[in-house]
């Protein structure tokens, strides 16, 4: 498949040089069986015609879906236009912007930041889902989908994140957590980033949680099966 990775942010400092960009991480998650191209929409790159690629993957970002940035509204318009014309996968910010573009609501979580390895209950069914009734992935977010779009289905949830995985008909899915983040990157992210209002004990707990098994490979398989239909 020809997949365009819609790059909506970049790791800070030396993180990209050490661990790769978000498109690099997405490529590693999905493997080499597909043909990838990166479109840096956060840096003003023009969006293609929706049917120009078989699928689109939207990366994470430090931006908020509701921020008044010049590239947000065109991206939302593009995602609406892509419905029925290409497969779409959103991760973290990608999850939020896709839900918002299709009529959902994104807001800061009242309980604060979600950090570390989180476990989610699988609440729904889809032909690309498999395995146990829970899935574990790295959370690194303050915003989340608080009202899902009309017609969407919540496939996984937790007490912290009620809409952790969403499906939008047959053409789009999105994940609040980060299956593309390897533990080494997440450890560096949590220890180097200073988040106002987050105590060091919470950061330490998030880092310690990364020692538990994660489901990155399993979720990468989900996404691959979804894309292949």
Secondary structure, 3 states (H helix, E strand, C coil): CEEEEECCCCCCCCHHHHHCCHHHHHHHHHCCCCEEEEECHHHCCCCCCHHHCCEEEECCCCCCCCCCCCCHHHHHHHHHHHCCCCEEEEECHHHHHHHHHCCCEEEECCCCCEEEEEEEEECCCCCCCCCCCEEEEEEEECEEEEECCCCEEEEEECCCCCCCEEEECCCEEEECCECCCCHHHHHHHHHHCCCCCCCHHHHHHHHHHCCCCCCHHHHHHHHHHHHHC
